Amino acid sequence: MKNLTLSSTVKLNNGIELPYLGLGVFQTRDGVEVVNSVKWAINAGYKLIDTAKIYGNEKGVGIGIKESGIDRKEIFLTTKVWNSDQGYDNTLKAFDESLRLLNVDYLDLYLIHWPVKGKYKDTWKALEYLYEKGKVRAIGVSNFLSHHLEDLLGTAEIVPMVNQIEYHPYLTQPSLIEYCKSKNIQVQSWSPLMQGRIFEIEPLVNLAQKYNVTPAQLVIRWNLQNGIVTIPKSIHEDRIKSNCNVFNFNISEHDMGIINNLDRNERIGPDPDHFDF
Ligand code: NDP
């Protein structure tokens, strides 16, 4: 763990390398805002960009990647199939639309955004098809609890490579993480900074001072040391740069314990068993 860098990757269950740290673009506006965020991130050395059809900014993400001048192959690009696009045929259509907006001819990771009851198994079949056709290098899910995964694995031919879940100091979901580990499914954290709320949590502010880092750097590093891939979002160049500057310090085991113990099983986003969208 001590030797991680911004280019470090974790090997997924199909052998594909997923960067440990990326840029999230939820609530980043399409157009200049997302184009700049993506360009600043790539210039700072980020290799992973996480978007979704529902974010409405895939076009700008594609432009940002192009304008950064980096080779497309150097970037690990994730997007997600939205709930209203689920089902076999609709997912295939949504995938093509995402490729068109992103202006790319393949994806690195395609995720089922939420476990829509009665639909996610057909959606998964479509993802398996896209994977087998070589249109996407890895496929996965998001917001799946253990029982959703268990149900999916009952019929799946391919075990998801990733489960992207809400994960931060107030929500660590240890049993779900253990379950994912047992199936070799990599956990990726969304809202690692609690959408900004971490800055009000005193023990985090105090620990950050101790390490002479920002609370964001502390929490991002805590994710990585727990083996969780993470995708903090920012639209500010200075924050994008500083959020990836987390490879020159190490949180002690004792202090990792302090952060782990902040868990309150408290969500800032919807509960995957009770969402209505
Ligand atoms: P984050 O936890 O990443 O927090 C983002 C917020 O923190 C923004 O308000 C940002 O402000 C602020 N921030 C970022 N860095 C700093 C800093 N260094 N100092 C002070 N403030 C900072 O929230 P997200 O919900 O965006 O989660 C991250 C990503 O996860 C998303 O962008 C998306 O890609 C993914 N996601 C996936 C979901 C899913 O269902 N699969 C659900 C939600 C998110 P500013 O931008 O103004 O800098």
Residues whose N, C-alpha, C, O or C-beta is under 5 A from the ligand:
A	BS01	NDP	G24 V25 F26 D50 H113 S142 Q164 S189 W190 S191 P192 L193 M194 Q195 G196 A216 I231 P232 K233 S234 I235 H236 R239
